[in-house]
Amino acid sequence: MGGGGRAITALNNWVPSLLDKFMENVFVKQEKADYPPQPRDNNGLDGAIGSLEERGNYPGYTRESSFYTQATTHPLAAAALIGAGVAITAALLNSSKDKNSARRPKHVTTTYPDGTREVH
């Protein structure tokens, strides 16, 4: 399952109305398939049907394990990756601040019509 269920639970606790809008716009569209439904007696509610299959019929890419599951089973590796991400982000933000401060002069001199100057 991964972190999706945990994220939905957290959103439901913090901002339920936002979660409702998200569910209406995203999940309702995903509930309909492009192929016709199976016969009513082939429903899987009243008893087992078909063979036991590990995989479904989703045509797209699926991960074997979620990032959330990997992070919870390997907390030190996850902490190291998060720490590296924070350090890189801080370094990038710091370097962009340094570039912006280098472009601006440290002192601005204003010259008035009477010839006097003022340094800011």
Contacts in CASP RR format, 6 or more apart in sequence:
PFRMAT RR
TARGET T0000
AUTHOR 0000-0000-0000
METHOD contacts of the structure
MODEL  1
MGGGGRAITALNNWVPSLLDKFMENVFVKQEKADYPPQPRDNNGLDGAIG
SLEERGNYPGYTRESSFYTQATTHPLAAAALIGAGVAITAALLNSSKDKN
SARRPKHVTTTYPDGTREVH
1 66 0 8 1.000
2 66 0 8 1.000
2 67 0 8 1.000
2 68 0 8 1.000
2 69 0 8 1.000
3 66 0 8 1.000
3 67 0 8 1.000
3 68 0 8 1.000
3 69 0 8 1.000
4 66 0 8 1.000
4 68 0 8 1.000
6 68 0 8 1.000
8 19 0 8 1.000
11 18 0 8 1.000
11 19 0 8 1.000
11 22 0 8 1.000
12 19 0 8 1.000
42 49 0 8 1.000
43 49 0 8 1.000
70 78 0 8 1.000
71 77 0 8 1.000
71 78 0 8 1.000
72 78 0 8 1.000
107 119 0 8 1.000
107 120 0 8 1.000
108 119 0 8 1.000
108 120 0 8 1.000
109 117 0 8 1.000
109 118 0 8 1.000
109 119 0 8 1.000
109 120 0 8 1.000
110 117 0 8 1.000
110 118 0 8 1.000
110 119 0 8 1.000
110 120 0 8 1.000
111 117 0 8 1.000
112 118 0 8 1.000
END
